[in-house]
Amino acid sequence: ALPISNNTFTRPNACLATFPYQLPANYETKDIKIEMPAGILYDTLCFKYFESKGSWRCFSFLHHVQDIYTPLHSSYNLTIRCATLPLNLQSKALIALLDDKGNASSMGGTYKDGYVSTTSNHFGDFAVMVDTLAPVIDPINIYQSKNMAGNTIIKVKISDNLSGIKSYRGTINGKWILMVEDAKTQTLTYTFDEHTPAGKNTFELTVIDNKDNKSVYKADFFR
């Protein structure tokens, strides 16, 4: 993955605030707002935070909130400013959690009035990013005009670059079919049934991610 920040930095040791574990706690600047309910912390916290410049993939500063190793009992509200986000990308915005290698994982989020808000049960390094790429559909054992008389299943792999898969729908000849998901391998499997008669059939799969980017795969096959 491309690095999210080109900065080299040392995490500060100074406490910006002390948060007793039994009380709610808030921290706010013009660029970030953190709202923690009472009981989220396991112990009184010496709270540390700083921000640095993100890479070209980020639409906000890179916000270093405590560290990923501090355990939390529940979720807190996280809001990050992204004043430069273009209008056409606002519905695609989310807050991403970045690891030390710059790999991003989506924490979800909703844009409103120059800010993106979500909930998180982690501390760590966060930035606003956008997901404009459609999910990837990789057919494993089917292709256009394939003779599948010797097969009993259709199997495809699905994946998404950031926000994650929201929904999928498979059909044979326009009729809904049951596709079983294996989350570990990111595969969908359909076992032939009464919807797959002898002769020509049309398989279609639609996959939508959590930012409403859509992919469609369609193939005729024969039995």
Solvent accessible surface area in square Angstrom, and as a share of the most:
residue,aa,sasa,rsa
1,A,100,0.77
2,L,93,0.46
3,P,71,0.45
4,I,4,0.02
5,S,22,0.14
6,N,125,0.64
7,N,63,0.32
8,T,138,0.80
9,F,86,0.36
10,T,123,0.72
11,R,90,0.33
12,P,50,0.32
13,N,127,0.65
14,A,70,0.54
15,C,65,0.39
16,L,90,0.45
17,A,29,0.23
18,T,87,0.51
19,F,16,0.07
20,P,46,0.29
21,Y,106,0.40
22,Q,104,0.46
23,L,94,0.47
24,P,92,0.58
25,A,8,0.07
26,N,102,0.53
27,Y,40,0.15
28,E,112,0.50
29,T,52,0.30
30,K,138,0.59
31,D,6,0.03
32,I,2,0.01
33,K,72,0.30
34,I,0,0.00
35,E,57,0.25
36,M,5,0.02
37,P,62,0.39
38,A,56,0.44
39,G,36,0.34
40,I,3,0.01
41,L,8,0.04
42,Y,134,0.51
43,D,99,0.51
44,T,68,0.39
45,L,16,0.08
46,C,46,0.28
47,F,0,0.00
48,K,60,0.26
49,Y,18,0.07
50,F,41,0.17
51,E,63,0.28
52,S,13,0.08
53,K,150,0.64
54,G,12,0.12
55,S,16,0.10
56,W,193,0.68
57,R,56,0.20
58,C,17,0.10
59,F,50,0.21
60,S,20,0.13
61,F,84,0.35
62,L,9,0.04
63,H,0,0.00
64,H,2,0.01
65,V,0,0.00
66,Q,19,0.08
67,D,43,0.22
68,I,80,0.40
69,Y,182,0.69
70,T,27,0.16
71,P,85,0.53
72,L,23,0.12
73,H,122,0.54
74,S,47,0.31
75,S,51,0.33
76,Y,3,0.01
77,N,71,0.36
78,L,0,0.00
79,T,24,0.14
80,I,0,0.00
81,R,74,0.27
82,C,2,0.01
83,A,70,0.54
84,T,111,0.64
85,L,9,0.05
86,P,57,0.36
87,L,148,0.73
88,N,117,0.60
89,L,30,0.15
90,Q,42,0.19
91,S,83,0.54
92,K,40,0.17
93,A,0,0.00
94,L,0,0.00
95,I,0,0.00
96,A,0,0.00
97,L,25,0.13
98,L,11,0.05
99,D,71,0.37
100,D,135,0.70
101,K,164,0.69
102,G,6,0.06
103,N,59,0.30
104,A,30,0.23
105,S,58,0.37
106,S,33,0.21
107,M,40,0.18
108,G,29,0.27
109,G,19,0.18
110,T,98,0.57
111,Y,49,0.19
112,K,148,0.63
113,D,117,0.61
114,G,12,0.11
115,Y,85,0.32
116,V,0,0.00
117,S,50,0.32
118,T,19,0.11
119,T,78,0.45
120,S,3,0.02
121,N,79,0.41
122,H,77,0.34
123,F,0,0.00
124,G,4,0.03
125,D,14,0.07
126,F,0,0.00
127,A,0,0.00
128,V,0,0.00
129,M,8,0.03
130,V,31,0.18
131,D,0,0.00
132,T,66,0.39
133,L,109,0.54
134,A,45,0.35
135,P,5,0.03
136,V,90,0.52
137,I,26,0.13
138,D,71,0.37
139,P,45,0.28
140,I,88,0.45
141,N,31,0.16
142,I,5,0.03
143,Y,131,0.50
144,Q,101,0.45
145,S,65,0.42
146,K,35,0.15
147,N,106,0.54
148,M,0,0.00
149,A,69,0.53
150,G,80,0.77
151,N,42,0.21
152,T,96,0.56
153,I,53,0.27
154,I,0,0.00
155,K,65,0.28
156,V,0,0.00
157,K,83,0.35
158,I,5,0.02
159,S,33,0.22
160,D,29,0.15
161,N,83,0.43
162,L,22,0.11
163,S,13,0.08
164,G,26,0.25
165,I,53,0.27
166,K,110,0.47
167,S,48,0.31
168,Y,71,0.27
169,R,127,0.46
170,G,1,0.01
171,T,14,0.08
172,I,1,0.00
173,N,72,0.37
174,G,65,0.62
175,K,126,0.53
176,W,140,0.49
177,I,2,0.01
178,L,113,0.56
179,M,10,0.05
180,V,94,0.54
181,E,88,0.39
182,D,67,0.35
183,A,81,0.63
184,K,188,0.79
185,T,68,0.39
186,Q,78,0.35
187,T,14,0.08
188,L,0,0.00
189,T,31,0.18
190,Y,2,0.01
191,T,84,0.49
192,F,24,0.10
193,D,60,0.31
194,E,143,0.64
195,H,51,0.23
196,T,4,0.02
197,P,74,0.46
198,A,93,0.72
199,G,30,0.29
200,K,123,0.52
201,N,1,0.00
202,T,31,0.18
203,F,0,0.00
204,E,54,0.24
205,L,0,0.00
206,T,31,0.18
207,V,0,0.00
208,I,48,0.24
209,D,0,0.00
210,N,72,0.37
211,K,25,0.11
212,D,92,0.47
213,N,14,0.07
214,K,120,0.51
215,S,21,0.14
216,V,81,0.47
217,Y,42,0.16
218,K,124,0.53
219,A,1,0.01
220,D,29,0.15
221,F,0,0.00
222,F,81,0.34
223,R,89,0.33
